[in-house]
């Protein structure tokens, strides 16, 4: 095996993890994520995301100041 430089080591570690999948997600969690993003919970999940985006000024939602009320 060739020696790896310090900069290449984190890159190779990220590649290894990406190929292996995220071990922190359980099979049950993976199933729930699939249901939320592409299954029967998709509409409910999208509605929750839309509500968060509409309420959060950092995401372009509600305004805390009246800067644009000229």
Secondary structure, 3 states (H helix, E strand, C coil): CCCCCHHHHHHHHHHHHHHHCCCCCCHHHHHHHHHHHHCCCHHHHHHHHHHHHHHCHHHCCCCCCCCCCC
